[in-house]
Amino acid sequence: MPVELIRAARLTDAVPYAYASVVPAGARLIHTAGACPVDEHDRLVAPGDIAGQARQVMDNLEVALRAAGAGLTDVVRTTVYVASTDQADLVTAWNVVRARFGDHDAPSTLLGVTVLGYQGQLVEVDAVAVAP
């Protein structure tokens, strides 16, 4: 089921995401837990490396979505968390996340936070998706 991404003519088009998304009637909603930068052995990947952790987070998010019968193009919104107060760090994580979504620019919120759940964790992404 295709997700409809909405752009608002009265809002800036300079942002790299849609402002809203519409879920088709009858679709199953999928809510993911925050994908973390840990491997299958519960080891933190890429300590101190925001881009490296963002890549692992997106790998893990894709695995979770596939297990639920969806993929990145089925995502209707994300929240990206970065454990930093430096805007450049947020942009680094954002660039990795957005690149993985390609042309599917679902609405997203990017947040700088003080700490995340794992010792040394710098990035986390949660998502809402649809599946038939």
N, C-alpha and C positions, 0 to 999 in steps of 0.2 A: 504494500500500500504506500503510495508516494505521500511524503510529508509536504504540505504546502508552506513555503517560506514567504513571509510577508515583509515587504519594504514599505515604509510610509513616506509618501512624497513630501510631507511637511517636516520630515526629520532629515538630518544630514545623510548623504550617501557616502561619506568619507570613512565610515566604519566598516570593518571586514566581516560583518555578520548581518543577518536579517534581524528585524526588530521583534518579530513574532513568528509563531508557527501554528499551523492548524493540523489537528490530528483527524484523519478520516473517520467517519462513523463506522462503528463496528471493529475498530482496531483494538488490539491488545496493547495496553500501556506497560512498558518495562521501565522500572526504576532501578538504576544500579547503585551499589554502594560506591563510596569513593575509591577509585582505582589508585593504588599506591605503588611506589617504585620498589617493589620487592619481587624476588623471583619465586619459583615453585618450592624452594627450600626455606622460605621466610627470611631470606637475606636481603638487606638493603642493597640496591644496585646504584652505582655511580655516586658514592658519597661526595658531597661538596660540589656536584656538577648538576646545575639546574637543567640544562638541555638534556643531559644523559638520563636524568630521572624522569623528565617529561616524556622521553621516548619510551622508557619502560612502562610508565603509567599508561600511555596510549596502547602499547602492546597488550597490557593487562585489560584495559577497557574493551578492546576488540575481542579478546577471549571471552569475557563476561557477556558481551552482547551476542556473540555467536552461540554461546550456550543457551541463551534465551530465544534464539531464532531471529536475531536481528544483526545489523551491521552499522557502520558509521553513517551511511546514508539514510538510516531509519531514525537517527537521533533528532529529537525535536528541541532539546535545549541542554546546555552543559553549565556547570560551575567549575571554574578553574581556581584552585587555591595554591598560593605560593607563599612559603614561609620566609618573607622578606619585607622590609619597608623600603627597599630600593626599587623604584619604578623600572629601571633597566632589567632587573631580575624578573619582574613580572612580564615584561616584553619578551625576554628570552624564552620563558615557558610558553607564553602565548603563541609565539612564532612556530614552535614545534607542534603544539596542539592544532593550530589552524592548518598547518601544512598537511597533517594527516587527514583532515576532513576534505581537503581539496576544494572543489566548487560547492560542496554542500556546506553552506555557511549558516548553520542553525544558530538561533539566538544563544548568547553565552554571557556569563558574568565572570569577570576576572577580579580576584580579591588577593590582597596582601594580608597575611595573617601572622601572628607571632609564633605559633608552633603548630605542628601537625602530629599525628598519632605515634609514628615510629621515631626512635632516636635517630637524628640526622636526616629525617625526611624533609624535603624541600617542596615537593609538588604532589598534588592530588587532584583528580578530576572525577566528578560524578555526572551522570547523564540520565535523561529521560528519553526513551525511544518508543517506537511502535513496531508491532509485528502483526501480520494477518492472523 
